[in-house]
């Protein structure tokens, strides 16, 4: 490591070497079960991938926002010390002698000053200072914010000046970087998730950004990004849950609105009544009425309502592909003569949720469907995973090389309860990350892969108990508008609808196009499904008209009868 006390005279290379030494020593982040390095990496990740900052000065500030902690506890020979007068901060004269706890509490001022001494621009250094001022502001502004602070953070707040006064808050709100500083505080709060350590970008990834910032030393103002759909720390809570148990659920107000939910319901009603050309399957209920069990492959239908299309394709690679296929301003003329826009200008709320779970990377639509599950006996689904073997996608190898992943998004258009067949999932089984469990014998030591024999066995299965090795299952009841997302390895099932009312669920299944560069999997999938011999050919005749192999309803092939709407 270069001499940290020589901050004003370091070359760029020496600065990067010094910072690397600070962060690669494995030191802990206070009492939290995470290292200083991982805390910084998670903070920078949120700035870039969750909040969308492309300005490397901001990302650098997020990464180094707590550099003051190191300076307040490190002596120049790299030894962590609680003797304040031996610290780098004291020997550089950034702060005068004080207690060790008070010195660390002032890590914002120490960090900001040191970063400027190293040659970082104000846009970077001010984040080290601003994230603590935002803590003071939020304790003044939000009545419950203080109670959310850890015991240690409450103690340091006193040394940092306590909650702001009304006058201080007004001055802080007038600062050009006020929103950025608030964001940085949210990133700080969200950067304490051990479950995310293995999926974050590395120090070397950010090292290149640090070098670029130091060499350019730009004083241009920072353009503050609009807030993301899901702010931190909730964003990293969801990410940690996704990495730990393979599913997340969001209340309607977290990702959508009552207005959008009603628009989706209206579009689904139109889908059933007005779009006979899309793929549909049917079932016969106990009273011999014939009802629709599923509809799918509808987002590119020219008469589809805009709410459904926007939700499922807005901002995805799929929507860009559709736009590219038809030149000119109008992709296709609707019957009424209206022009169907070739692409959605804004990424939809659903796509934003999935991109968050995909660590900020773009996603594409793989398939879409509506499961209708009519009242008084609409069929459920046997326990299963979603196994993709027919498209030549990467397959499971190990818990760290799981192959092709999809994000299965289930939106409850109607309330989903145990009585009407809510989804049930098996997160403890998922967490073992064993890959494809198999559909065969129930003994734990006999879990065959999918074969023609096990598929036949699945067709003949009658009871959930035949697949108990996939569980234990937990029911996930949903209020209307709630979103459940799980990946394709998550074992899931649902019972029949034993209530008198319908229980509709809208599904969008997404994937990361980087897994299969240059391929449109949706086109390939539906091309295979509807071709002669495919499952969706001739009214799903191959599966007896069932919605899929796992459907427990009594399928029927393309009935020429009046459909019940119950």
Secondary structure, DSSP 8 states (H G I E B T S, - for coil): ---GGGGGG--HHHHHHHHHHHHTS--B-TTSSSBHHHHHHHHHHIIIIIS----HHHHHHHHTTTHHHHHHHB-TTS-B---GGGSHHHHTTSS-S--HHHHHHTHHHHHHHHHHHTT--HHHHHHHHHHHHHHHHHHHH-TTHHHHS-HHHHHHHHHTTSS--HHHHHHHHTSTTHHHHHHHHHHHHH---GGGGGGS--HHHHHHHHHHHHHH------------SS-TTHHHHHHHHHHHHSEEEE-HHHH--HHHHHHHHHHHHHHHHH-TTSEEEEEE-TTS-EEEEEEE--TT-TTS-HHHHHHHHTTSHHHHHHHHHS-SSEEEE-TTS-EEESS-SS--HHHHHHHHHTTT---EEEEEEEE---TTT---EEEE-----TT------BTTB--S-EEEEEEESS-B-TTTT-EEE-HHHHTT------SS-SSTT------HHHHHHHHH---GGGGGGG---EEE-B-TT-EEEEETTS-EEE----SSS---EEEEEEE-GGGGTT--HHHHHHHHHHSTTSTTTTTTGGGTT-SSTTB-SEEESS--S-----
